[in-house]
């Protein structure tokens, strides 16, 4: 599973994605509520532009994405943990790749997840 913290810069998503071809499931983490008004909509539009490179159908099923406040690393870590736990009950997850391309709080939230699950998570930046 590849979790991409989708930020404002869609070109970084396109640039980073080909390095993780072995990740079967790709999930986007969006900052909602956003840091400033209109930023959530901008992130959605930018990620939509990168959808072909991501090779996912995250915009056909918006519930398959993760949403966490763009300004709170602890809620971000909790949201990712809950999502991974839910997905792991459906089908065992062997590897989780984290791509912190969003806000600094999202990156810190991913670091919290990594620190708490060293045996489960591989991170490639």
VOGU-3710 file (C-alpha; in Angstrom, 3 decimals, decimal comma):
1> xxxxxxxxxx> 0,000/0,000/0,000  1,281/3,440/-0,943  -0,075/6,391/1,037  0,560/9,683/-0,745  0,052/12,877/1,224  -1,249/14,857/-1,735  0,027/18,376/-1,565  -0,278/21,451/-3,693  2,479/20,409/-6,103  1,071/17,662/-8,350
11> xxxxxxxxxx> 4,326/17,408/-10,313  6,022/15,887/-7,253  3,330/13,198/-7,110  3,898/12,385/-10,784  7,665/12,411/-10,276  7,665/10,161/-7,201  4,995/7,615/-8,169  6,963/5,558/-10,757  9,485/4,602/-8,072  6,859/2,500/-6,273
21> xxxxxxxxxx> 5,411/0,297/-9,002  5,122/-2,664/-6,595  2,525/-0,946/-4,404  -0,804/-2,430/-5,512  -3,100/-0,121/-3,585  -2,550/3,614/-3,719  -4,311/5,957/-1,333  -4,299/9,744/-1,202  -4,178/11,666/2,066  -5,830/15,063/1,766
31> xxxxxxxxxx> -5,671/17,913/4,243  -9,236/18,647/5,281  -9,821/21,085/6,804  -7,040/22,841/4,959  -4,594/25,398/6,305  -6,169/28,216/4,297  -9,487/28,663/2,474  -9,560/27,138/-0,987  -6,473/25,010/-0,466  -8,462/21,754/-0,201
41> xxxxxxxxxx> -10,087/22,387/-3,575  -6,679/23,246/-5,065  -5,219/19,994/-3,693  -8,084/17,977/-5,166  -7,636/19,631/-8,566  -3,855/19,134/-8,532  -4,136/15,493/-7,475  -6,756/14,940/-10,178  -4,208/16,168/-12,729  -1,768/13,529/-11,436
51> xxxxxxxxxx> -4,344/10,700/-11,330  -3,100/8,961/-14,493  0,448/8,792/-13,127  -0,788/7,546/-9,762  -2,655/4,721/-11,536  -5,508/4,745/-9,087  -9,236/5,336/-9,120  -9,256/7,490/-6,008  -11,578/10,025/-7,608  -14,221/7,450/-8,529
61> xxxxxxxxxx> -14,537/6,502/-4,859  -13,700/9,535/-2,719  -14,311/7,475/0,436  -11,221/5,399/-0,379  -9,018/8,409/0,423  -7,808/9,528/3,846  -8,781/12,948/5,190  -6,974/14,595/8,098  -6,497/18,217/9,154  -3,581/19,765/7,284
71> xxxxxxxxxx> -2,356/21,373/10,508  -2,422/18,485/13,047  0,201/15,704/12,885  -1,409/13,674/15,669  -4,814/13,487/14,017  -3,020/12,666/10,754  -1,238/9,751/12,440  -4,524/8,570/13,954  -6,375/8,799/10,613  -3,663/6,805/8,831
81> xxxxxxxxxx> -3,603/4,193/11,619  -7,367/3,741/11,501  -7,341/3,429/7,715  -4,505/0,878/7,728  -6,193/-1,103/10,493  -9,476/-1,193/8,547  -7,737/-2,255/5,328  -5,643/-4,866/7,139  -8,839/-6,542/8,382  -10,070/-6,873/4,780
91> xxxxxxxxxx> -6,796/-8,220/3,403  -3,404/-8,510/5,100  -1,014/-5,677/4,296  2,619/-6,672/3,934  4,234/-3,320/3,110  3,253/0,282/3,576  5,055/3,023/1,710  4,683/6,617/2,855  5,091/9,567/0,529  5,010/12,842/2,526
101> xxxxxxxxxx> 4,448/15,363/-0,270  1,970/17,554/1,585  2,181/19,900/4,568  4,798/19,632/7,302  2,184/18,468/9,847  1,193/15,645/7,468  4,864/14,690/7,134  5,204/14,691/10,939  2,078/12,546/11,225  3,612/10,048/8,809
111> xxxxxxxxxx> 6,813/10,115/10,886  4,742/9,258/13,985  3,228/6,317/12,132  6,671/5,172/10,999  8,122/5,457/14,489  5,245/3,537/16,045  5,271/0,739/13,430  8,924/0,230/12,505  8,381/-3,475/11,831  5,473/-2,893/9,434
121> xxxxx> 6,351/0,205/7,464  8,988/0,783/4,837  9,472/4,371/3,868  11,129/5,560/0,710  11,438/9,251/0,098
//
